[in-house]
Amino acid sequence: MTDSTLPTAAIGRGVVAPRISRLAAWRSRPPWSGAVPRTVAVLVALLGLNLAAHTTGLPAAVVIPVGAAVLAVLAWASGLRIRSLGLHHHHLRHGLKVGLLSAAAVAAVLAVALLIPQTAQFFHDTRYASLSEVATAVLVMIPLTTVLPEELAFRGVLDGALQQHLGRTGSYAVGALAFGAWHVLTTGALTRGNSGLGGIVGSGLTGQLLSIGGVVAATSAAGVALIWLRRHTGSLLAPIGLHWAINGLAAIATRIATHPPF
């Protein structure tokens, strides 16, 4: 039988099979495989993603979600397991339950804070002038452009890589500090429209440094809690619930404080 008479299916198998084999071999040993190279690659990628989102003029609402998704795919391709990414289906129910309980706890804390004048002043923010802006932020922008990509990138990819490299304890510190540093470039947006925070830290270089230090400290502390939830439940749903509550319910609280309903 000549080559021209070979069945089409056989030819297809002869072309596809080697490609599948090469893909499997590449995934088992990609250029950045290994705990240390993977960790370094993830940290560098997060730095590049942050700079691209906030210094290039590109829309951060597009750059961050797309970048986080690409990072997760590359991490999986490098050998990081689905379980290490916090995406295994066995842990989804427990993660969802803990995430909802965490959100309820945040709601209770915010409700109390709004009732105390000394803490209510920190919710006076001009970013949510209308109900439609609040709804868009809480239901669309915050979950899709902040919570989901950040949890996938930090509590999924980065934490999975760090645990293989530094173990459980060291990865807490590095993961939390990396999450705090991630917010440095957005500190100005946080304090610009908030009269309560602006009145405390002031303006000028000193005020900017105080704002940056406070935001990094607060988000690093939040990072520790988010990492703990991720590891306690084995699922990204738990830190997603807490993260959304901190950002989303706080947006609702700012609307209530700025435009009291009663």
N, C-alpha and C positions, 0 to 999 in steps of 0.2 A: 504494500500500500504506500503510495507516494504522499508527500506532505499536502498536496492539493486535495487529496481525498480523505484527509482526517476529518472526523466529525467536528462540527462547530463547538459542541460542548467540551470536547476534549481539548480543543485549542484554548477555549476560555479558561478551563482549569489550569492549563499549562501556563497561562499568563497571570492569572489571579493568585494562584497558590504561592508562587515565589514572592509576590508582593506582600501577601499576608504574613509569610514567614519572616520577611525583612522587617515588617512593622512590629511583629511580636518580639523579634530580637532587639530592635531599637528600643522598645518600651522596657525590656528587661535590663537594658544597660544604656540609657541615653547619656549624652555628654555631661549632664549635670547630676547624674545619679550619685548616691552616697549622701550620708547625713550632713556632713559639713558643706560640700558644694551646693546641695539643695537649700540649706538654710541661708547661705550667703546670697544665692540667686534670688530667693524670695525677698529678702530684705532690700536688695538692690532694686528689684522689680517694684516693690512698694514705694520706695523713694522716687523712682522714675515716674510711677503712676501719679503720685502726689504732685510732683512738679509739673507734669503734663496737664493735670486737671486745674491747677491754680496759678500757673505762671505763663502759659502759652496762649491764652485767649480761647482755647478750645472749650466747649461746653462741659463743665464738670459733671453735669447730670447724665452725660453720655459716656465720657471717658472713664469714670470710676466704675460703673456697672459692667461695661464691656471689658475693661482691664481686669477686674476681679474674676469675671467668668473665664477669660483667657488664662489667667494665672492658675485657676483651679484645674482647668483641663491639662495644662502643662505639668502641674504637680502630680496629677493622676498618671500622666504619661511617663513621669519620671519614676513611678513605682509607689507613690503614696497611696495607700489603700483608702477605699470609700469609708471604712470605719474610722480611719485616722482623720478624715476630713469632717467627721461628724454627720455624715449623710446616710448611715446605714439604717435601713427601714425598721430593724428590730428595736431601735431606741426612739422612734418618732413619737409614740404615744406618751411615754414618760416625759420626753422633752417638751411636748405640747402642754401637758399638765403643769409642769414646773414653770413654763413660760407664762401661762395664764395666771398662776398664783403670784409670780413675780410682778406682773403688770398690775394686779389688784393691790399689791403692797405699795407700789409706786403711787397709784391713784390715791390711796389713803394718806400717804405722806404729803402729797401735793395739796390735798384737800385741807389738811391741817395747816400747811404753810400759808395757804391763801387766807386763812382766818386770823393769822398773826400779822399785825402791821409791819413789824420789823423784818419779816421774811417776805411778805407780800410785795414789798417794793422791788424785789429782784425779778418780778414777773412783769414789770412795766416795760413793755417792748412794743415798738412801732411797726414791727414787721408783719403783723397780722391785723390789718386794718379792717378787713371784712370777713364775714363768715365763709365766703367762697374761698378766700385765701387760706383760711384755717383748714377747711375741708380738703383742699388740694394738697396742702402740706402734710396733713395727718394721714390721709388715705393713699396718696400717690407718691409725692416727692420724698418724704422721709423714709417710707419702707423700701421703695424701689431704687433710690439713688444714694441712700445712706446706710440704712440698717442691713438690708440683705447683702449688698456687696462688701460692706465692712466686716460683717460676721463671717462671710465666706472666705474673705482674704485673711483676716486676723485669727479668728477662733477656729477656722477650718484649715487653710493652707499653712499659715505661719505656725500655729500651735502644733499642728501635726508634724511639721518639719523640726521645730524646736524640741519637741519631746524625744525624737529620735537622736538629736544631737546633744542636748544639754540635760535630758532627763526631766522629771516633773518639777523639781524645785527651781533650777536655773531658768527653765523656760517660762516660769511665772514672771520673773523679773524682766527678762528681755521682751517677752510678749506684751507686758503691761506698759513698759517704757516706750516700745515701738508704737503702741496705740496712742500714747500721750503725745509723742513727737508728731504723729500723723496730723494732729489738730493745730499745730503751730501756725500754719499758713492761713487758717480760717479764724484765728482768734479775733482779728479786727471785725469780721462780720458778726461775731457773737456779741461784742461789747458796743458796737457802733450804735445800734438802735435801742440799747437797754439803758435807761436812765439810772436805774438802781446800781448796776455794776459800774457804769461810767462815773457816777458820783463818788464811788469809793476809790477806784484806782486812779481817777483823774486823767489828764491828757498829757501829751508830750512823751518823751522817751521813757521816763520813769513809769508813767502809766502803761505804756505798751509792754515794758518788761514785766511789770506786775501782772498784767493781763495774761501774757504768755505763760509765766510761771504758774499762775493759778489754774489756767486751763490745762496745762500739761499735768499738773498734780492731780486735778480732779478727774481727767480722762484716764490717767494711769491707774488711779484707784478704781475707777469704773471697770477698767480693763481686767484688773484682778478678779473682781466679782464676775465678770462675763466669762473669764477663763474657768473659774471654779464651776459655774453652772454648766458650761460645755463638758467638763470632765466628769462632773457629778452625774449627769444624765446620759452622756455619750452622744448627745444630739445637739445640733445647732439651733433647734427650735427654742430651747430654753433661753440662751443668750439673746436670740432674736426677739423673744417676748419682752425681756427686760429692757433691751436696747430701744425697741420701739416705744415702750412705755415712757422711758426717760425723755426721749425726744418728742414723741407724738403727744403724750398727755401734757407735757410741759408747754407745748404750743397751745393746747386748749386752755391751760392755766393762764398763760399770758393774755389770751383773748378775754378771759373772765376778769382778770385783774385790771386790764386796760379799759374794758367796756363792761362794767358790772351789770349783770342782768337784773339786779334789784337794788 
